[in-house]
Amino acid sequence: CLDPPVVPLGYSQDIFGQWSCDPGYAGTAEARCRVGETCIADSELVGCEKLEPCRDLTPTSCDQDVSDCTDVQPGGNCFVTCRQPWTSVESTLGTCPDDNVDPTR
């Protein structure tokens, strides 16, 4: 198969013809050959998905402060602390996976 005539967002090809995911996308780029409705072989690119921030945390109890955990980008962190008047020496670290493509995660 030839390369697709239109390259979708998130894909790039190097000088050796190898496909990869662009920055801001995760996965493994793959060019697939398929036979369309007209019985002519064409190619499609699959495997790259747009990176998404993790969903905002919601507290699981009234003493949690999750205000730092909104719009956490892939590879980012946030801290869950205590709301006033509760106190604690420690906080909990929340992490958004480096390759997060699921905005509900």
C-alpha distances in whole Angstrom, upper triangle without the diagonal:
4,7,9,11,14,14,17,20,20,17,17,15,17,18,16,13,14,14,18,20,22,26,27,24,24,22,19,16,13,9,8,6,8,10,12,16,15,13,10,6,6,6,10,12,15,18,20,23,26,29,32,35,37,39,43,45,48,51,52,56,58,59,55,54,51,51,49,46,44,41,40,37,35,36,40,43,46,49,51,55,58,59,63,65,64,63,61,61,57,54,51,48,45,41,38,35,33,30,31,29,31,34,36,37
4,6,8,11,12,15,18,19,16,15,13,15,15,14,11,13,13,17,19,21,24,26,23,24,22,19,16,13,10,10,8,11,12,14,17,16,15,11,9,7,7,10,11,15,18,19,22,25,28,31,35,37,39,43,45,48,51,52,56,58,59,55,54,50,50,48,45,43,40,39,36,34,36,39,42,45,49,51,54,58,59,62,65,63,63,61,61,57,54,51,47,44,41,38,35,33,29,31,29,31,34,36,37
4,6,9,9,12,15,15,12,11,10,13,13,13,9,11,10,13,15,17,21,22,20,21,19,17,13,11,8,9,9,12,14,15,18,18,17,14,11,8,6,8,9,12,15,16,19,21,24,28,31,34,36,39,42,45,48,49,53,55,56,52,50,47,46,44,42,40,36,36,32,30,32,35,39,42,45,47,51,54,55,59,62,60,59,58,57,54,51,48,44,41,38,34,32,29,26,28,25,28,31,33,34
4,5,6,9,13,14,11,12,11,15,16,16,12,13,11,14,15,16,20,21,19,20,19,17,13,12,8,10,9,11,13,13,16,16,16,13,11,7,5,6,8,11,15,15,18,20,23,26,30,32,34,37,40,43,46,48,51,53,54,50,49,45,45,43,40,38,35,34,31,29,32,34,38,41,44,46,50,53,54,57,60,58,58,57,56,53,50,47,43,40,37,33,31,29,26,27,24,27,29,31,32
4,7,10,13,15,13,13,13,16,17,18,14,16,14,17,17,18,21,22,21,22,22,20,16,15,12,13,13,14,15,14,17,16,17,14,13,9,9,9,11,14,18,18,20,21,25,27,31,33,35,39,42,44,48,49,53,55,55,52,50,46,46,44,41,39,36,36,32,31,33,36,40,42,46,48,51,54,55,58,61,60,60,58,58,55,51,49,45,42,39,35,33,31,28,29,26,29,30,33,34
4,6,10,12,11,11,12,16,17,18,15,16,14,15,15,15,19,19,18,20,20,19,15,15,12,14,14,15,17,16,18,18,19,16,15,11,10,9,10,13,16,15,17,18,21,24,27,30,32,35,38,41,45,46,50,51,52,48,47,43,42,41,38,36,32,32,29,28,31,33,36,39,43,44,48,51,52,55,58,56,56,55,55,52,48,45,42,39,36,32,30,28,25,26,23,26,27,30,31
4,7,9,7,8,9,13,15,16,13,13,10,12,12,12,15,16,14,16,16,15,12,12,11,13,14,16,18,17,20,21,21,19,17,13,10,9,8,11,13,12,14,15,18,21,25,27,29,32,35,38,42,44,47,49,49,46,44,40,39,38,35,33,29,29,26,25,27,29,33,36,39,41,45,48,49,52,55,54,53,52,52,48,45,42,39,36,32,29,27,25,22,23,20,23,24,27,28
4,6,6,9,12,15,18,19,16,15,12,12,11,11,14,14,12,14,14,14,11,12,12,14,16,17,19,18,20,22,22,20,18,14,12,9,8,9,11,10,11,12,15,18,21,24,26,29,32,35,38,40,43,45,46,42,41,37,36,35,32,30,26,26,23,22,25,27,30,33,36,38,42,45,45,49,51,50,50,49,49,46,42,39,36,33,30,26,24,22,19,20,17,19,21,24,25
4,6,9,12,15,18,20,17,16,12,11,9,8,11,10,9,12,13,14,12,14,14,16,19,20,22,21,24,25,26,24,22,18,15,12,10,11,12,9,9,9,12,15,18,21,23,26,29,32,36,38,41,42,43,39,37,34,33,31,29,26,23,23,20,19,21,24,27,29,33,35,39,42,42,46,48,47,47,46,46,42,39,36,33,30,27,23,22,20,17,17,15,17,18,22,23
4,7,11,14,17,18,16,14,10,8,6,5,8,8,6,9,10,11,9,12,13,16,19,20,23,23,26,27,28,25,23,19,16,13,10,10,10,6,7,7,10,13,16,19,22,25,28,31,34,36,39,41,41,38,36,32,31,29,27,25,21,21,18,16,19,21,25,27,31,33,37,40,41,44,47,45,45,43,43,40,37,34,30,27,24,20,19,16,14,15,12,16,17,21,21
4,7,10,14,15,12,10,7,6,5,5,9,10,8,10,10,10,7,9,10,13,16,18,21,21,25,26,26,23,20,17,14,11,8,9,9,7,10,10,13,16,20,23,25,28,31,34,37,39,42,44,45,41,39,35,35,33,30,29,25,24,21,19,21,24,27,30,34,36,40,43,44,47,50,49,48,46,46,42,39,36,33,30,27,23,21,18,16,17,15,19,20,24,24
4,7,10,11,9,8,6,6,6,6,10,12,11,12,13,12,9,11,11,15,17,20,23,23,27,27,27,24,21,18,15,13,10,12,12,10,13,14,16,19,23,25,28,31,34,37,40,42,45,47,47,43,41,38,37,35,33,31,27,26,23,21,22,25,29,32,36,38,42,45,46,50,52,51,50,48,47,44,41,38,35,32,29,25,23,20,18,20,18,22,24,27,27
4,7,8,6,5,4,6,9,9,13,15,14,15,15,13,10,11,11,14,16,19,22,23,27,27,26,23,20,17,14,13,11,13,14,13,16,17,19,23,26,29,32,35,37,40,43,45,48,50,50,46,45,41,41,38,36,34,31,30,26,24,25,28,32,35,39,41,45,48,49,53,55,54,53,51,50,47,44,41,37,35,31,28,26,23,20,23,21,25,27,30,30
4,5,5,5,7,8,11,11,14,17,16,17,16,14,12,13,13,17,19,22,25,26,30,30,29,26,23,20,17,17,14,16,17,16,19,20,21,25,28,30,34,36,39,42,45,47,50,52,52,48,46,42,42,39,37,36,32,31,27,25,26,29,33,36,40,42,46,49,51,54,57,55,54,52,50,47,44,42,38,36,32,29,27,23,22,24,24,27,29,33,32
4,6,7,10,12,15,15,17,21,20,21,20,18,15,16,15,19,20,24,26,28,31,31,30,27,24,21,19,19,17,19,20,19,22,23,25,29,32,34,37,40,43,46,49,51,54,56,55,51,50,46,46,43,41,40,36,35,31,29,29,32,36,40,43,46,49,53,54,58,60,58,57,55,54,51,48,45,42,40,36,33,30,27,25,28,27,31,33,36,36
4,6,9,11,15,16,19,22,21,21,20,17,14,14,14,17,18,22,25,27,30,30,29,25,22,20,18,18,16,19,19,19,23,24,26,29,32,35,38,41,43,47,49,51,54,56,56,52,51,47,47,44,42,41,37,36,32,29,30,33,37,40,44,47,50,54,55,58,61,59,58,56,54,51,48,46,42,40,36,34,31,27,25,28,28,31,34,37,36
4,6,10,13,15,18,21,19,19,18,15,12,11,10,14,15,19,21,23,27,26,25,22,19,16,14,14,13,15,16,17,20,22,24,28,31,33,36,39,42,45,48,49,53,55,55,51,49,46,46,43,41,39,36,35,31,28,29,33,36,40,43,46,49,53,54,58,60,58,57,55,54,51,48,45,41,39,35,32,30,26,24,27,26,29,32,34,34
4,7,10,12,16,18,16,16,14,11,9,9,9,13,15,18,22,23,27,27,26,23,20,17,14,14,12,13,13,14,17,19,21,25,28,30,33,36,39,42,45,46,49,52,51,48,46,43,43,40,38,37,33,32,28,25,26,30,33,36,40,42,46,49,51,54,57,55,54,52,51,47,45,42,38,36,32,29,26,23,21,24,23,26,29,31,31
4,7,9,13,15,13,13,11,9,6,7,7,11,14,17,20,22,25,26,25,22,19,16,13,11,9,10,10,10,14,16,18,21,25,27,30,33,35,39,42,43,46,48,48,45,43,40,40,37,35,33,30,29,25,22,24,27,30,34,37,40,43,47,48,52,54,52,51,49,49,45,42,39,36,33,29,26,23,21,18,20,19,23,25,28,27
4,6,9,12,10,9,9,7,5,8,10,13,17,19,23,24,27,29,28,25,22,19,15,13,10,10,9,8,11,13,14,18,21,23,27,30,32,35,38,40,43,45,45,41,40,36,36,33,31,30,27,25,21,19,20,23,27,30,34,36,39,43,44,48,50,49,48,46,45,41,38,36,32,29,26,23,20,17,14,17,16,20,22,25,24
4,7,8,6,6,7,7,6,9,12,15,18,21,24,24,28,29,29,27,23,20,17,14,10,10,8,6,8,9,11,15,18,20,23,26,29,32,35,36,40,42,42,38,36,33,33,30,28,26,23,22,18,15,17,20,24,27,30,33,36,40,41,45,47,45,44,43,42,39,36,33,29,26,23,20,17,14,12,14,13,17,19,22,21
4,6,6,8,10,10,9,13,15,18,21,23,27,27,30,31,31,29,26,22,19,16,13,13,11,8,10,9,10,14,17,20,23,26,28,32,35,36,40,41,41,37,36,32,31,29,27,25,22,20,17,15,16,19,23,26,30,32,36,39,40,44,46,45,44,42,41,38,35,33,29,26,23,20,18,14,13,15,14,17,19,22,22
4,5,8,11,12,12,16,18,21,25,27,30,30,33,35,35,32,29,26,22,20,16,16,14,10,11,9,9,12,15,18,21,23,26,29,32,34,37,39,38,35,33,29,28,26,24,22,19,17,14,12,13,16,20,23,26,29,32,36,37,40,43,42,41,39,38,35,32,30,26,23,20,17,15,12,11,13,13,17,18,21,20
4,7,10,13,13,17,19,22,25,27,30,30,33,35,35,33,30,27,23,20,17,15,13,10,9,6,6,9,11,14,17,20,22,26,29,31,34,35,35,32,30,26,25,23,21,19,15,14,11,9,12,14,17,20,24,26,30,33,34,37,40,39,38,37,36,33,30,27,24,21,18,14,13,10,9,10,10,13,14,18,17
4,7,10,10,14,16,19,22,24,27,27,30,32,32,30,27,24,20,17,13,12,10,6,5,4,5,9,12,14,18,20,23,26,29,31,34,36,36,33,31,27,27,25,22,21,17,16,13,10,13,16,19,22,26,28,31,35,36,39,42,40,39,38,38,34,31,28,25,22,18,15,13,10,8,9,8,12,13,17,16
4,7,9,12,15,18,21,23,27,27,30,32,32,30,27,24,20,17,14,11,8,5,5,6,6,10,13,14,18,21,23,26,29,30,34,36,36,32,31,27,27,25,22,21,18,17,13,10,12,15,19,22,25,27,31,34,36,39,42,40,39,37,37,33,30,27,24,21,17,14,11,9,6,8,7,11,13,16,15
4,6,9,13,15,19,21,24,25,28,30,29,28,25,22,18,15,12,9,5,5,6,9,10,13,16,17,20,23,25,28,31,32,35,38,38,34,33,30,30,28,25,24,21,20,17,13,15,18,21,24,28,30,33,37,38,42,44,42,41,39,39,35,32,29,26,23,19,16,13,11,8,10,9,12,16,18,17
4,6,10,12,16,18,22,23,27,28,27,26,22,20,16,14,10,8,5,6,9,12,13,16,19,21,24,27,29,32,35,36,39,42,42,38,37,33,34,32,29,28,25,23,20,17,18,22,25,28,31,33,37,40,42,45,48,46,45,43,42,39,36,32,29,26,23,20,16,14,11,14,13,16,19,21,20
4,7,10,13,16,19,20,24,25,24,23,19,16,13,10,7,6,5,6,9,12,14,18,21,23,26,29,31,34,37,38,42,44,44,41,39,36,36,34,31,30,27,25,22,19,21,24,27,30,34,36,39,43,44,48,50,48,48,46,45,42,39,35,32,29,26,22,19,17,14,16,15,18,21,23,23
4,6,10,13,16,18,21,23,21,20,16,14,10,8,6,5,6,8,12,15,17,21,24,26,28,32,34,37,40,41,44,47,47,43,43,39,39,37,34,33,30,29,25,23,24,28,31,34,37,39,43,46,47,51,53,51,51,49,48,45,42,38,35,32,29,26,23,21,17,19,17,20,23,25,25
4,7,10,13,15,19,20,18,16,13,10,6,6,5,6,9,11,14,17,20,23,27,29,31,35,37,40,43,44,47,50,50,47,46,42,42,40,37,36,33,32,28,26,27,31,34,37,40,42,46,49,50,54,57,55,54,52,52,48,45,42,39,36,32,29,26,24,21,22,20,23,26,28,28
4,6,10,12,16,17,15,14,10,8,5,5,6,7,10,13,16,19,22,25,29,30,32,36,38,41,44,44,48,51,51,48,47,43,44,42,39,38,34,34,31,28,30,33,36,39,42,44,48,51,52,56,58,56,56,54,54,50,47,44,40,37,34,31,28,26,23,24,22,24,27,29,29
4,7,10,13,14,12,10,7,6,4,7,9,11,14,17,19,23,26,28,32,33,35,39,41,44,47,48,51,54,55,51,51,47,47,46,42,41,38,37,34,31,34,37,40,43,46,47,51,54,55,59,62,60,59,58,57,54,51,47,44,41,38,34,31,30,26,28,25,27,30,32,32
4,6,10,11,9,8,5,6,6,8,11,12,15,18,20,24,27,29,33,34,36,39,42,44,47,48,51,54,55,52,51,47,48,46,43,41,38,38,35,33,35,38,41,44,47,48,52,55,56,60,62,60,60,58,59,55,52,48,45,42,39,35,33,32,28,29,26,27,30,32,32
4,7,8,5,6,4,6,8,10,14,15,19,21,24,27,30,32,36,37,38,42,44,47,50,50,54,57,58,55,54,50,51,49,46,44,41,41,38,36,39,42,44,47,50,51,55,58,59,62,65,63,63,62,62,58,55,52,49,45,42,39,36,35,31,32,29,30,33,34,35
4,5,5,6,6,7,9,11,14,16,19,22,23,26,29,31,35,36,38,41,44,46,49,50,53,56,57,54,53,49,50,49,45,43,40,40,38,36,39,41,44,47,50,51,55,57,58,62,64,62,63,61,62,58,55,51,49,45,42,39,36,35,32,32,29,30,32,34,35
4,5,8,9,10,13,14,18,19,22,25,26,28,32,34,37,38,39,43,45,47,50,51,55,57,59,55,55,51,51,51,47,45,42,43,40,39,41,44,47,49,52,53,57,59,60,63,66,64,65,63,64,60,57,54,51,47,45,41,39,38,34,34,31,32,34,35,37
4,5,9,10,13,15,19,21,25,27,28,31,34,36,40,41,42,46,48,50,54,54,58,60,62,59,58,54,54,53,50,48,45,45,43,41,44,46,49,52,55,56,60,62,63,66,69,67,68,66,67,63,60,57,54,50,47,44,42,41,37,37,34,35,37,38,40
4,6,9,12,15,19,20,24,26,28,31,34,37,40,42,43,46,49,51,54,55,58,61,62,59,58,55,55,54,51,49,45,46,43,41,44,46,49,52,55,56,60,62,63,67,69,68,68,66,67,63,60,56,54,50,47,44,41,40,36,37,34,35,37,39,40
4,6,10,13,17,19,23,25,27,30,33,35,39,41,42,46,48,51,54,55,58,61,62,59,58,54,54,53,50,48,44,44,42,40,42,45,48,51,54,55,59,62,63,66,69,67,67,66,66,62,59,56,53,49,46,43,40,39,35,36,33,34,37,38,40
4,7,10,14,16,20,22,24,27,31,33,37,38,40,44,46,49,52,53,56,59,60,56,55,52,52,50,47,45,42,42,39,37,39,42,45,48,51,53,56,59,60,64,66,65,65,63,63,59,56,53,50,47,43,40,37,36,32,33,30,32,35,36,37
4,7,10,13,17,19,21,24,27,30,34,35,37,41,43,46,49,50,54,56,57,54,53,49,49,47,44,42,39,39,36,34,36,39,42,45,48,50,54,57,57,61,64,62,62,60,60,57,53,50,47,44,40,37,34,33,29,30,27,29,32,34,35
4,7,10,13,15,18,21,24,27,30,32,34,38,40,43,46,47,51,53,54,50,49,46,46,44,41,39,36,35,32,30,32,35,39,41,45,47,50,53,54,58,60,59,58,57,57,53,50,47,44,40,37,33,31,29,26,27,24,26,29,31,32
4,6,10,12,14,17,20,23,27,29,30,34,37,39,43,43,47,49,50,47,46,42,42,40,37,36,32,32,29,27,29,32,35,38,41,43,47,50,51,54,57,55,55,53,53,50,46,43,40,37,34,30,28,26,22,23,20,23,25,27,28
4,7,8,11,14,17,20,24,26,28,31,34,37,40,41,45,47,47,44,43,39,39,37,34,33,29,29,26,23,26,29,32,35,38,40,43,47,48,51,54,52,52,50,50,46,43,40,37,34,30,27,24,22,19,20,17,20,22,25,25
4,6,9,12,15,18,21,23,25,29,31,34,37,38,41,44,44,41,40,36,36,35,32,30,27,26,23,21,23,26,29,32,35,37,41,44,45,48,51,49,49,47,47,43,40,37,34,31,27,24,21,20,16,17,14,17,20,22,22
4,7,10,12,15,19,20,22,26,28,31,34,35,38,41,41,38,37,33,34,32,29,28,25,23,21,18,20,23,26,29,32,34,37,41,42,46,48,46,45,44,44,40,37,33,30,27,24,21,18,16,13,14,12,14,17,19,19
4,7,9,12,16,18,20,24,26,29,32,33,37,39,40,36,35,31,31,29,26,25,22,21,18,15,17,20,24,26,30,32,35,38,40,43,46,44,43,42,42,38,35,32,28,25,22,18,16,14,11,12,10,13,15,18,18
4,6,9,13,14,17,20,23,26,29,30,34,36,36,33,32,28,28,26,23,22,18,18,15,13,16,18,21,24,27,29,32,35,36,40,43,41,41,39,39,36,32,29,26,23,20,16,14,13,9,9,6,9,12,14,15
4,6,10,12,15,18,21,24,27,29,32,34,35,31,29,26,25,24,21,19,15,15,12,11,14,16,19,21,25,27,30,33,34,38,40,39,39,37,37,34,31,28,25,21,18,14,13,12,9,9,6,9,10,14,14
4,7,9,12,15,18,21,24,26,30,31,31,28,26,22,22,20,17,16,12,12,8,7,10,12,15,18,21,23,27,30,31,34,37,36,35,34,34,30,27,24,21,18,15,11,10,9,7,6,5,8,9,12,12
4,6,9,12,15,18,21,23,26,28,28,25,23,19,19,17,14,13,9,9,7,7,10,11,14,16,19,21,24,27,28,31,34,33,32,31,32,29,25,22,19,16,13,10,10,10,8,6,5,6,5,9,9
4,6,9,12,15,18,20,23,25,25,21,19,16,15,14,11,9,6,5,4,6,9,9,11,12,16,17,21,24,24,28,30,29,29,28,28,25,21,19,16,13,11,7,9,10,10,7,8,8,6,9,9
4,6,9,12,15,17,20,22,22,18,17,13,14,13,9,8,7,6,6,7,10,9,10,11,14,15,18,21,22,26,28,27,27,26,26,23,19,16,14,10,9,6,8,10,10,7,8,7,5,7,5
4,6,9,13,15,18,19,20,17,16,12,12,12,9,7,7,8,9,11,13,12,12,12,14,14,18,20,20,24,26,25,26,25,26,23,19,17,15,11,11,9,12,14,14,10,11,9,6,5,6
4,7,10,13,15,16,17,14,12,8,9,9,6,5,6,7,10,13,15,12,12,10,12,12,15,17,17,20,23,22,22,22,24,21,17,15,14,11,11,10,14,16,17,14,15,12,9,9,9
4,6,9,12,13,14,10,10,6,8,9,6,7,9,9,13,14,16,13,12,10,10,9,12,14,14,18,20,19,20,19,21,18,15,12,12,9,11,11,14,17,18,15,17,14,12,10,10
4,6,9,10,12,9,9,7,9,11,9,9,12,13,16,18,19,17,15,13,13,10,12,13,13,17,19,17,19,19,21,19,16,14,14,12,14,15,18,21,22,19,20,17,14,12,12
4,5,7,8,6,7,6,9,12,10,12,15,15,19,21,21,19,16,13,12,9,10,10,10,14,16,14,16,16,19,16,14,12,14,12,15,16,20,23,24,21,23,20,18,16,15
4,7,9,7,10,10,13,15,13,15,18,18,21,23,23,21,18,16,14,11,12,12,12,16,17,15,16,17,19,17,15,13,15,14,17,18,21,24,25,22,24,21,19,17,16
4,6,6,9,10,14,16,15,17,21,21,24,25,26,23,20,17,15,11,12,10,10,13,14,12,14,15,18,16,14,14,16,16,19,21,24,27,29,26,28,25,23,20,19
4,6,8,10,13,16,16,17,21,22,25,27,27,25,22,18,16,12,11,9,8,10,11,10,13,14,18,17,15,15,18,18,21,23,26,29,31,28,30,27,25,22,22
4,7,10,12,14,15,17,21,21,25,27,26,23,20,17,14,10,8,6,5,8,8,6,9,10,14,13,12,13,16,16,20,22,26,29,31,28,30,28,26,24,23
4,6,9,11,11,14,18,17,21,23,23,20,16,13,10,7,6,5,5,9,11,9,10,11,13,12,10,10,13,13,16,19,22,25,27,24,27,24,22,20,19
4,6,8,9,11,15,15,19,21,21,18,15,11,9,6,5,5,5,9,11,10,11,12,14,13,10,10,12,12,16,18,21,24,26,23,26,24,21,20,19
4,5,5,8,12,12,15,17,18,15,12,8,7,5,7,9,9,12,15,14,14,14,16,14,11,10,11,10,13,14,18,20,22,20,22,20,17,16,15
4,5,7,10,11,15,18,18,15,12,9,8,8,9,10,10,13,16,15,16,16,18,16,13,13,13,12,14,15,19,21,23,21,22,21,18,18,17
4,6,9,9,12,15,15,11,9,6,6,7,9,12,12,15,18,17,16,16,17,15,11,11,10,10,12,13,17,18,21,19,21,20,17,17,16
4,7,6,10,12,13,10,8,5,7,7,10,13,14,17,20,19,18,18,19,16,12,11,10,8,9,10,14,16,18,15,17,16,14,14,13
4,6,9,12,14,11,10,8,10,11,14,16,16,19,22,21,21,21,22,20,16,15,13,11,11,11,14,16,18,15,16,15,12,12,12
4,6,10,12,9,10,10,13,14,17,20,20,23,26,25,25,25,25,23,19,17,15,12,11,10,13,14,15,12,13,13,10,12,12
4,7,8,6,7,7,11,13,16,19,20,23,26,25,24,23,23,20,17,15,12,9,8,6,10,11,13,11,13,12,10,12,11
4,6,5,8,10,14,16,19,23,24,27,30,28,27,26,26,23,20,17,14,11,9,7,9,8,10,8,10,11,10,13,11
4,5,9,11,15,17,21,24,26,29,32,30,29,28,27,24,21,18,14,12,8,5,5,5,6,6,8,10,10,13,11
4,7,10,14,17,20,24,25,29,31,29,28,26,25,22,19,16,12,10,7,5,5,4,7,8,12,13,13,15,13
4,7,11,14,17,20,22,25,28,26,25,23,22,19,16,14,10,8,6,5,8,8,11,10,14,14,14,15,13
4,7,10,13,17,19,22,24,22,21,19,19,15,12,10,7,5,4,6,9,10,14,13,16,16,15,16,14
4,7,10,13,15,18,21,19,18,16,16,13,10,8,6,5,6,9,12,14,17,15,18,18,16,16,14
4,6,10,12,15,18,15,14,13,13,10,6,6,5,6,9,12,15,17,20,18,21,21,19,19,17
4,7,9,13,15,13,12,11,12,9,6,5,6,7,11,13,17,19,22,20,23,21,19,18,17
4,7,10,12,9,8,8,9,8,5,7,9,11,14,17,20,23,26,24,26,25,23,22,20
4,7,8,6,6,6,9,9,8,10,13,14,18,20,24,26,29,27,29,28,26,24,23
4,6,6,7,10,12,13,11,13,15,16,20,22,26,28,31,28,30,28,26,25,24
3,5,7,10,13,14,14,16,19,20,23,26,29,32,34,32,34,32,30,28,27
4,7,10,13,15,15,18,21,22,26,28,32,34,37,34,37,35,32,31,30
4,7,11,12,12,15,18,20,23,26,29,32,34,32,35,33,31,29,28
4,7,9,10,13,16,18,22,25,28,31,34,32,35,33,31,30,28
4,5,7,10,14,17,20,23,26,29,32,30,33,32,30,29,27
4,7,10,13,17,20,23,26,28,31,30,33,32,31,30,28
4,7,10,13,16,20,22,25,28,27,30,29,28,27,24
4,7,10,13,16,19,22,25,23,26,25,24,23,21
4,6,10,13,16,19,21,20,23,22,21,20,17
4,7,10,13,15,18,17,20,20,19,19,16
4,7,10,13,15,14,17,16,15,15,12
4,6,9,12,11,14,14,14,14,11
4,7,8,7,10,10,10,11,8
4,5,5,9,10,11,12,9
4,6,9,11,13,15,12
4,6,9,11,14,11
4,6,8,10,8
4,6,9,8
4,5,5
4,6
4
